[in-house]
Structures are given as C-alpha cells and as structure tokens.
Amino acid sequence: MKLLLNFLVCFLFLCVVPIRGYFITVDPHSEECFFDRAEAGTKLGLMFETVEGGFLDIEVRISGPDQKVIYQGEKESSGKYTFSAYETGIYHYCFSNKMSTLTPKVVMFSMEIGEAPKGTVGAVNEGEAGHTKLEDMIRELSGTLTSIKHEQDYMHVRDRIHRSINESTNSRVVMWSFFEAIVLIVMTVGQVYYLKRFFEVKRVV
C-alpha cells in the first residue's frame, strides 16, 4: 500500500503541467516579448493581470512561428486566452506599453503549456508506456490541481489590486472631507465677519 502511495505521489508530480509565472515591468514607449516552443496541436494558455501603473491597462499580442497574429488586445487589464499550436515552432507573446508616455506598467503573467498530442515528436506513446486507467485519472487530477493553483494566484493578485484601490480611494475621501471642513470653517468665519461689519453702526464725531 505504501509503495502504491509513493508511486501515485511521484507520478502526480511528473504529470503536472508546466506553468511559468512572472512579474515584469514594462516601461513607457516599450514592449516586452517572451517565447515558448510548442509542438503542433499542443494547447497553450496565457493568463495576465496588470498589477500597477496608470489605468491598469496593457496591450497584448500573441503570434505564431510564421509571425501570424493569433490574438491581439488593446488596453486590457486582465485576461485569459487559450489556443492550440497550429504548427510546430516558437510562439511569441508580447506586452506593449507604447501608448503610455510616463507611467511604467507592472504585469503578472503565466503561460501554461499542455502535453504534445499523441503521435507528435516529444509526445509520450500511451501504448508503449502502458498507461492504466488509474494513471489517466492521476494525470487528470494533476491538471485540475494546476488549474486551481493558477486560479489562486490570479485571485491573490486581483485581491491585492482591489485592496490598493480601496485604500487609495479611502485616503482621497478623507483628504477631501478634511478640505471641505476647512472651507466650511473659513466660509463660516467670513460670513460672521461680513454680517458683523454690515450691522455695525457708524457714528459721526
């Protein structure tokens, strides 16, 4: 039983879909690009979130080995895009901040690369490996765990962004209330002084 448990744990780690997560800073008038090699038919998934800077927007572009644009988005704060590699080669994904003149943008992103399909180079032959139904279930479980971790990271970043926005809004409301109180006091003192001068009786000596 213990041997079977150790086998399951080891197999689970081997089956985890590789995910690369990064935080990058994209300067104004610049573009940051990354690439991954994938076999034809492999599923790739890009998740990104603009964490800091300006209106929390960024331009995203995904292109294939032949420079064909697979996906392009403008002024996006966050998003997920999944696609299948239409041919074997290097796929690029770029984050552009060329529309910004002063503010750099901090972007969190991760690229999930699935397994190569059966019959392609680099794919594992299930017949030769002798996969059992239990192994397939473990593989499915590992993919589910990877997706859960992915969602947790995504929600953690969104929570941090929303907390920052709430704190910034709260501080602005406090400062505005303080400013209104000062203006109200000054106006009250000015009105009292004006009315006092208005009702003063001037005596001619």
C-alpha positions, 0 to 999 in steps of 0.5 A: 500500500505504501509503495502504491502511495509513493508511486501515485505521489511521484507520478502526480508530480511528473504529470503536472503541467508546466506553468511559468509565472512572472512579474515584469515591468514594462516601461513607457514607449516599450514592449516586452516579448517572451517565447515558448516552443510548442509542438503542433496541436499542443494547447497553450494558455496565457493568463495576465493581470496588470498589477500597477501603473496608470489605468491598469491597462496593457496591450497584448499580442500573441503570434505564431512561428510564421509571425501570424497574429493569433490574438491581439488586445488593446488596453486590457487589464486582465485576461485569459486566452487559450489556443492550440499550436497550429504548427510546430515552432516558437510562439511569441507573446508580447506586452506593449506599453507604447501608448503610455508616455510616463507611467511604467506598467507592472504585469503578472503573467503565466503561460501554461503549456499542455502535453504534445498530442499523441503521435507528435515528436516529444509526445509520450506513446500511451501504448508503449508506456502502458498507461492504466486507467488509474494513471489517466485519472492521476494525470487528470487530477494533476491538471485540475490541481494546476488549474486551481493553483493558477486560479489562486494566484490570479485571485491573490493578485486581483485581491491585492489590486482591489485592496490598493484601490480601496485604500487609495480611494479611502485616503482621497475621501478623507483628504477631501472631507478634511478640505471641505471642513476647512472651507466650511470653517473659513466660509463660516468665519467670513460670513460672521465677519461680513454680517458683523461689519454690515450691522455695525453702526457708524457714528459721526464725531 
